[in-house]
Amino acid sequence: MNNLARQKKKRRIINLSIVAVCVLLVLGVVLTDYLTNRTTDATLTKEQAQAQIDELIDNLPTSVAKCSKYVVGATELEVLSVAPGGERNYEVKVKYTTLDVRSLYEANKEEIFAMAWEYAEGVKAEGKKVNATMIQIQVQSYIMELLETEAQPLSGEVTVYFYDVREENLQMYLSDEALDHLLGGYVSVKDDISATTEITVGGETVSIASDNTFRNGINQCFGLKNYDAEKPDTASPLQQWLNGIKLDFHKNFIEENRWLYLVEGVGNTLALTGLSLLLGIVLGLLTAIVRVVHEKTDKLYYPDKIAKLYVSLIRGTPLMVQLLIIYFVLLLPIGIERFPAAVLCFGLNSGAYVSEIIRGGIMSVDPGQTEAGRSLGFGFGATMFHIVMPQAFKAVLPALCNEFISLLKETSVAFYIGVADLTRGGIKIRSITYSNFMPLVAVALIYLALVLILTKLVGILERRLRKSER
């Protein structure tokens, strides 16, 4: 007894040591990853920063946006200083001289929109369709004239950031705020155009809330390209992976409460499994009794043949094919819904396997038990009910529980006929987010958790049965 206790204590110490080593390794990796991610080994000179900023600004205007090209051509940028930042980046101080586009736009907004509106209405009166490019062409010449004659110079300083994203060169990040300064309020102008829902034409207020074409035409005069306002990710590969998982989890389950699809699916799966198992036990018990009675008494010849045919057909054909035939061929034409059809299919399928489990349990009972019952004056039915069946039930109960576990997994094909089970919930999320990994893995893990719980319960039941036998 002492030796057994020492062995258990030794195993416990070994297990704890393994867990401690794993925890320390994980903490070491995370700490190292965090510390190495705070600084950058890349270098950035004023000349390099100046060249990248000039190149980016020069490439911003779209090919047809004359206003953008004019403003960029009138913009002068000078890098004043370069200093390392605290997020694997450099803070670059830039002095700019440009045109005050925002003030010019605000002073002439009403005229710009009125001109565009009158032109659009004139085209519509001729029975023609107006598109954004037509409005842009009409308005752009007027805005260009304003820029050339009335635009005032604007100067100041702004900070631009260069991030180390573990590529060959540092990546410049131009935020909306920085670009708005460098180009004289360009971003503010574009945002205001997009947000405008009412304009004044001839002293009357006109709604353009639903006229995206109209707003887009004016906005294209200030067209920009090759511009991404999203901050570069300077995290390490490990952190990027973890951040990706976090974002993927949020997108698939948190946004719009999409996790409810899985909750609903779990409920439907458990209901489908439970009802199917009850039907399967009833069918299996009846089928097993018919076959046992025939084997022991040579009675019920034709019912026995039908039972054998039923078991052979169900066990010899794929479950999914059975599901499709039962729903689409047999039940859908008469108006039976998906869920009852799935219960019937899985119940029939489970009944064939349950019948063999119960029949095997009955046949495993010692024939002497039947003879003992007869010697006590019981008939065949009474002997089966009072003596044989209780012993057989105890023997087959674990196998029936395992059949429940198998049936739980088999119901995952119910989504083929549109049943909102757990698998269907995962596929629904996948169809919304276009993400394969997270929804399908979540479905698999939920199935695994359900199976492990049921397996644990079956193990507890088997141990209690063994104790009762002793």
PAGU-17380 format. One line per field, with one value per residue (C-alpha): residue in one letter; z, x, y. Coordinates in Angstrom, 1 decimal, padded with zeros to 4 digits. Each point is the difference from the previous one (the first is absolute). Layout:
N
pake = (A,...);
c3 = (Z,...);
c1 = (X,...);
c2 = (Y,...);
***
This chain:
470
pake = (M,N,N,L,A,R,Q,K,K,K,R,R,I,I,N,L,S,I,V,A,V,C,V,L,L,V,L,G,V,V,L,T,D,Y,L,T,N,R,T,T,D,A,T,L,T,K,E,Q,A,Q,A,Q,I,D,E,L,I,D,N,L,P,T,S,V,A,K,C,S,K,Y,V,V,G,A,T,E,L,E,V,L,S,V,A,P,G,G,E,R,N,Y,E,V,K,V,K,Y,T,T,L,D,V,R,S,L,Y,E,A,N,K,E,E,I,F,A,M,A,W,E,Y,A,E,G,V,K,A,E,G,K,K,V,N,A,T,M,I,Q,I,Q,V,Q,S,Y,I,M,E,L,L,E,T,E,A,Q,P,L,S,G,E,V,T,V,Y,F,Y,D,V,R,E,E,N,L,Q,M,Y,L,S,D,E,A,L,D,H,L,L,G,G,Y,V,S,V,K,D,D,I,S,A,T,T,E,I,T,V,G,G,E,T,V,S,I,A,S,D,N,T,F,R,N,G,I,N,Q,C,F,G,L,K,N,Y,D,A,E,K,P,D,T,A,S,P,L,Q,Q,W,L,N,G,I,K,L,D,F,H,K,N,F,I,E,E,N,R,W,L,Y,L,V,E,G,V,G,N,T,L,A,L,T,G,L,S,L,L,L,G,I,V,L,G,L,L,T,A,I,V,R,V,V,H,E,K,T,D,K,L,Y,Y,P,D,K,I,A,K,L,Y,V,S,L,I,R,G,T,P,L,M,V,Q,L,L,I,I,Y,F,V,L,L,L,P,I,G,I,E,R,F,P,A,A,V,L,C,F,G,L,N,S,G,A,Y,V,S,E,I,I,R,G,G,I,M,S,V,D,P,G,Q,T,E,A,G,R,S,L,G,F,G,F,G,A,T,M,F,H,I,V,M,P,Q,A,F,K,A,V,L,P,A,L,C,N,E,F,I,S,L,L,K,E,T,S,V,A,F,Y,I,G,V,A,D,L,T,R,G,G,I,K,I,R,S,I,T,Y,S,N,F,M,P,L,V,A,V,A,L,I,Y,L,A,L,V,L,I,L,T,K,L,V,G,I,L,E,R,R,L,R,K,S,E,R);
c3 = (000.0,000.9,-003.3,-001.9,001.7,-000.7,-003.7,-000.2,001.7,-002.4,-003.0,001.4,000.4,-003.5,-001.5,002.0,-001.2,-003.6,000.3,001.7,-002.7,-002.7,001.8,000.3,-003.7,-001.0,002.3,-001.3,-003.6,000.7,002.0,-002.6,-002.8,001.9,000.8,-003.5,-001.4,001.7,-002.0,-003.7,-001.5,-003.3,-000.6,-001.6,-001.2,-000.8,-003.7,000.0,001.7,-002.4,-003.0,001.2,001.0,-003.4,-001.9,001.9,-000.3,-003.7,-000.6,001.9,-002.7,-002.3,-003.7,-000.7,003.1,-001.3,003.3,002.0,-002.4,000.2,003.8,000.2,-002.5,002.2,003.2,001.3,002.8,002.1,002.5,003.1,002.4,000.4,003.4,001.2,001.4,002.5,-002.3,-002.4,-001.9,-000.7,000.6,-003.0,000.4,-003.3,-001.0,-002.7,-002.3,-002.0,-001.0,002.5,-001.8,002.9,000.4,-003.8,-000.1,003.0,-001.6,-003.3,001.0,-000.8,-003.5,-000.7,001.0,-001.8,-003.2,000.1,000.9,-002.9,-002.4,001.1,-000.2,-003.5,-001.2,001.6,-001.8,-003.3,000.9,000.6,003.0,002.2,001.3,002.4,-002.7,-001.8,003.1,000.8,-003.5,000.3,003.5,-000.2,-002.3,002.5,003.0,-002.0,-000.7,003.7,000.9,-002.5,000.9,003.6,001.9,002.8,001.1,003.2,002.0,003.2,001.5,000.5,001.2,-002.4,001.2,-001.6,001.4,000.0,-001.3,-000.4,-003.7,-001.9,000.4,002.6,-000.8,000.1,001.7,-001.1,002.3,-001.1,002.4,-001.5,-003.6,000.8,001.2,-002.9,-002.7,001.6,001.4,-002.9,002.2,001.8,-003.4,-001.3,003.3,-000.1,-003.6,000.9,003.1,-001.8,-000.3,-000.8,-002.3,-000.8,-003.6,-000.9,003.6,000.3,002.1,-002.0,001.5,-001.5,002.8,-002.4,-003.0,000.4,-003.7,000.5,003.0,-001.5,-003.1,002.1,002.2,-003.0,-000.6,003.1,-000.9,001.8,-000.5,001.6,003.4,003.0,003.3,001.9,002.4,-000.9,002.3,001.6,002.3,000.0,-001.9,003.2,001.0,-003.6,000.2,003.4,-001.3,-003.0,002.1,002.2,-003.0,-001.6,003.1,000.4,-003.7,000.1,003.4,001.7,-002.9,-000.3,002.7,-002.6,002.9,000.3,-003.2,001.9,003.2,-002.1,-001.9,003.2,001.3,-003.2,-000.2,003.5,-000.6,-003.3,001.6,003.0,-002.0,-002.5,002.8,001.6,-003.3,-000.7,003.4,-000.6,-003.5,001.1,002.9,-002.1,-002.8,002.6,001.7,-003.4,-000.9,003.4,000.2,-003.5,000.9,003.3,-001.0,-003.9,000.2,-001.8,-003.2,-002.3,002.6,000.4,-003.7,000.0,002.9,-001.6,-003.3,002.0,001.8,-003.2,-002.0,002.7,000.8,-003.7,-001.3,000.9,002.6,-002.2,-002.9,002.4,001.2,-003.6,-001.1,003.1,-000.2,-003.7,-001.4,002.7,002.3,-001.8,-002.6,002.8,001.9,002.9,001.5,000.1,003.7,000.3,-003.1,001.5,003.3,-002.0,-002.0,002.9,002.1,-002.7,-000.4,003.7,000.5,-002.3,002.1,003.3,-000.9,-000.5,003.3,001.9,-001.9,000.9,003.6,000.2,-001.7,002.4,003.0,001.2,-001.3,003.5,001.1,-002.4,001.3,003.5,-000.8,-001.6,003.1,002.1,-002.1,-002.2,-003.6,-002.8,000.1,003.8,000.0,-002.6,001.8,003.6,-000.3,-003.4,-001.0,003.3,-000.3,-003.7,000.6,002.5,-002.5,-002.9,001.7,-000.6,-003.6,-000.3,001.4,-002.5,-002.7,001.3,-000.4,-003.5,-000.9,001.3,-002.5,-002.8,000.2,-001.4,-003.5,000.7,-001.4,-003.5,000.2,001.7,003.7,002.2,001.9,001.3,-003.3,-001.7,002.5,-000.8,-003.8,000.5,001.7,-002.7,-002.7,001.6,000.9,-002.8,002.7,000.0,002.9,003.0,-000.5,-001.0,002.8,002.4,-001.2,000.4,003.5,001.1,-001.3,001.7,003.3,-000.2,-000.8,002.9,002.4,-001.1,000.0,003.6,001.0,-001.7,001.9,003.3,-000.9,-000.9,003.3,002.0,-001.9,000.8,003.7,000.0,-001.5,002.8);
c1 = (000.0,002.9,001.7,-003.2,-000.3,003.7,-000.6,-003.0,001.9,002.9,-002.3,-001.6,003.3,001.1,-003.3,000.3,003.6,-001.0,-002.8,002.4,002.6,-002.6,-001.3,003.5,000.7,-003.1,000.7,003.5,-001.1,-002.6,002.4,002.8,-002.5,-001.3,003.5,001.3,-003.1,000.6,003.0,001.1,003.4,-001.0,001.5,-001.6,001.8,-001.6,000.9,-001.8,-003.0,-000.1,000.1,-002.7,-002.3,000.4,-000.6,-003.1,-001.5,000.8,-001.8,-003.1,-002.2,-002.1,000.6,-003.2,000.1,001.5,-000.8,002.0,003.0,-000.1,000.0,002.8,002.0,-000.3,001.0,003.5,001.2,003.2,001.1,001.2,000.9,000.0,-000.3,-000.5,-003.4,-001.2,-001.9,002.7,-000.4,001.5,-001.7,000.7,-000.7,-001.0,-000.5,-002.5,-001.1,-003.2,-003.3,-002.9,-002.4,-002.4,-000.6,-000.4,-002.6,-002.0,-000.2,-001.2,-001.8,-003.5,001.0,001.8,-003.0,-002.5,002.0,000.1,-003.7,-001.1,002.2,-001.4,-003.6,000.6,001.4,-003.0,-002.4,001.5,-000.9,003.6,001.5,002.5,003.1,002.7,002.6,-002.2,-000.5,003.7,000.9,-002.6,001.1,003.7,000.8,-001.8,002.0,003.2,-000.7,-000.6,003.3,002.0,-001.5,-001.3,001.9,002.1,003.3,000.1,003.0,000.7,001.6,-001.3,001.4,000.2,000.9,002.1,-000.5,002.2,-002.3,002.9,000.4,003.0,-001.0,-001.9,-003.6,-001.3,-003.4,-002.0,-003.0,-003.1,001.0,003.5,-001.2,-002.6,002.7,002.4,-002.6,-001.8,-003.0,-000.6,-001.3,-002.4,-001.4,-000.5,-001.7,-002.3,-001.0,-000.9,-002.0,-002.0,-003.7,-001.6,001.0,-001.5,-000.9,-001.7,-001.0,-001.6,001.3,000.5,000.6,002.9,000.1,-000.7,001.9,003.4,000.8,-000.3,002.4,002.5,000.3,001.1,002.2,001.9,001.3,002.1,000.8,002.9,001.6,002.7,-001.1,-000.7,-001.0,000.4,002.9,002.7,000.3,003.4,-000.7,002.2,-001.1,-001.3,-001.9,-001.4,-001.2,-001.6,-001.5,-001.3,-001.7,-001.6,-001.3,-001.2,-001.8,-001.7,-001.0,-001.5,-001.7,-000.2,-001.1,-003.8,-000.2,000.8,000.8,-003.8,000.1,002.1,-002.1,-003.1,001.8,001.0,-003.5,-001.4,002.8,-000.7,-003.8,000.5,002.3,-002.2,-003.2,001.7,001.5,-003.4,-001.5,003.0,-000.3,-003.7,000.6,003.1,-001.8,-002.9,002.3,002.2,-003.0,-001.3,003.3,000.6,-003.5,000.5,003.4,-001.2,-003.5,000.0,-003.1,-000.5,001.6,-001.1,000.6,003.4,000.7,-001.2,002.2,003.0,-000.7,-000.3,003.3,001.8,-001.3,000.9,003.4,000.8,-000.7,001.7,-001.8,000.1,-001.6,-002.7,-000.6,-000.3,-002.4,-002.2,-000.3,000.1,-001.6,-002.5,-000.9,000.5,-002.7,-002.6,001.1,002.0,002.5,003.8,000.3,-002.6,001.5,003.5,-001.3,-001.7,003.1,002.4,-002.5,-000.3,003.8,000.6,-002.7,001.8,003.2,-001.8,-001.9,003.2,001.4,-003.1,-000.2,003.6,-000.6,-003.0,001.8,003.0,-002.2,000.7,-002.7,-000.1,-001.7,-002.9,-000.2,000.0,-002.9,-001.9,000.6,-001.6,-003.1,000.6,-001.1,002.3,-001.2,000.2,003.4,001.3,-001.5,000.9,003.3,001.7,-000.7,001.2,003.3,000.3,-000.8,002.8,002.4,-000.9,-000.5,003.6,-000.3,-003.2,001.7,002.8,-002.7,-001.3,003.4,000.4,-003.5,000.9,002.9,-002.1,-002.6,002.5,-001.2,-003.5,001.1,-000.2,-003.8,000.1,-000.3,001.5,002.2,003.5,001.7,-002.5,000.8,003.7,-000.7,-002.3,002.7,002.5,-002.3,-000.2,003.6,001.7,002.2,000.6,002.3,-001.8,-003.6,000.8,002.5,-002.5,-002.6,002.6,000.9,-003.6,-000.6,003.1,-001.1,-003.4,001.5,002.5,-002.8,-002.1,003.0,000.7,-003.6,000.2,003.2,-001.7,-003.0,002.2,001.9,-003.2,-001.3,003.2,-000.3,-003.6,001.1,002.5);
c2 = (000.0,002.4,-000.9,000.8,003.4,000.8,-000.8,002.3,002.8,-000.5,000.2,003.1,001.7,-000.9,001.3,003.3,000.4,-000.5,002.6,002.4,-000.3,000.5,003.2,001.4,-000.7,001.8,002.9,000.2,000.1,002.7,002.1,-000.2,000.8,003.0,001.4,-000.4,001.7,003.3,001.2,-000.1,-000.7,001.8,003.4,003.1,003.1,003.4,-000.6,-003.4,001.4,003.0,-002.3,-002.3,002.9,001.7,-003.2,-000.8,003.5,000.1,-003.3,001.0,001.7,-002.2,000.3,002.0,002.2,003.3,001.7,-002.5,000.3,003.7,000.1,-002.6,001.9,003.1,-001.8,000.2,-002.3,000.1,-002.6,001.9,-002.9,-003.8,-001.5,-003.6,-000.8,-002.6,-002.3,-001.2,003.2,003.4,003.4,002.3,003.7,001.5,003.7,000.5,002.8,-000.6,001.6,000.5,-002.3,-000.3,003.8,000.3,-002.8,001.3,003.4,-001.4,-003.2,001.3,001.2,-003.4,-002.1,002.3,-000.1,-003.8,-000.3,002.3,-001.9,-003.3,001.2,001.3,-003.3,-001.8,002.4,-001.2,-003.6,-001.0,-001.8,001.8,-001.7,001.1,000.6,002.5,002.0,-000.1,001.4,002.8,001.1,-000.6,003.0,002.3,-001.3,000.2,003.7,000.6,-001.7,002.0,003.4,-000.1,-002.7,001.4,-001.5,-002.0,-001.2,-001.9,-003.1,-003.5,-003.3,-003.0,-003.5,-002.7,-003.5,-003.1,-002.7,-002.5,000.6,001.3,003.7,001.9,000.6,003.6,000.5,003.0,000.4,001.9,002.9,000.2,-000.1,002.6,002.4,-000.8,000.7,002.9,-001.7,-002.5,-002.8,002.3,001.2,-003.6,-000.9,003.0,-000.8,-003.5,001.1,002.8,-001.0,003.4,002.8,003.4,000.8,003.2,000.6,-003.4,-002.9,-003.2,-003.5,-002.0,-002.6,-002.9,001.4,-001.7,000.6,003.8,000.1,-002.5,002.3,002.9,-002.2,-001.3,003.5,-000.6,-003.6,-001.7,-003.5,-002.1,001.2,-002.2,001.7,-003.3,000.0,-002.6,-003.0,000.0,-002.9,-003.1,-003.1,-001.5,003.1,000.3,-003.6,000.6,003.3,-001.8,-002.6,002.7,002.0,-003.2,-001.1,003.5,000.0,-003.5,-000.1,003.4,002.2,000.0,-002.7,-002.7,-002.4,-000.4,-002.1,-002.6,000.2,-000.7,-002.7,-001.8,000.1,-001.4,-002.7,-001.2,000.0,-001.9,-002.5,-000.6,-000.5,-002.2,-002.1,-000.5,-001.0,-002.2,-001.8,-000.7,-001.3,-001.9,-001.6,-001.2,-001.3,-001.8,-001.6,-001.2,-001.6,-001.5,-001.5,-001.5,-001.5,-001.5,-001.2,-000.1,002.3,003.4,-001.2,002.9,002.7,-001.4,000.2,003.6,000.8,-001.5,001.9,003.3,-000.6,-001.0,003.0,002.5,-001.4,-000.5,003.6,003.3,002.1,003.2,-001.9,-001.2,003.6,001.4,-002.8,000.3,003.7,000.9,-003.1,-001.2,002.9,003.3,-000.8,-000.4,003.1,-001.4,002.5,-000.5,-000.6,-002.8,-001.6,000.1,-001.5,-002.8,-000.7,-000.1,-001.9,-002.7,-000.1,-000.2,-002.6,-002.5,000.2,000.1,-003.2,-001.8,001.3,-001.1,-003.3,-000.7,000.8,-002.3,-002.8,000.4,-000.8,-003.5,-002.5,-001.3,003.2,-000.8,-003.6,001.3,002.2,-002.8,-002.2,002.7,-000.2,003.1,-000.1,001.2,003.6,000.2,-001.5,002.4,003.0,-000.8,-001.9,000.3,003.6,001.6,-001.8,000.8,003.6,000.4,-001.7,002.2,003.4,001.2,-001.1,002.0,003.0,-000.3,-000.2,003.3,001.5,-001.3,001.3,003.4,000.2,-001.5,002.7,002.4,-001.0,001.4,003.4,-001.6,000.3,003.4,-000.9,002.8,-002.3,000.8,-000.7,002.2,002.8,-000.1,000.0,003.0,002.0,-001.1,001.2,003.4,000.6,-002.0,-001.5,-003.8,-000.6,001.5,-001.1,-003.6,-000.5,001.4,-002.5,-002.8,001.1,000.2,-003.5,-001.2,001.6,-001.7,-003.3,000.2,000.9,-002.9,-002.3,001.0,-000.7,-003.4,-000.8,000.9,-002.2,-003.0,000.3,000.0,-003.0,-001.9,000.9,-001.2,-003.3,-000.6);
***
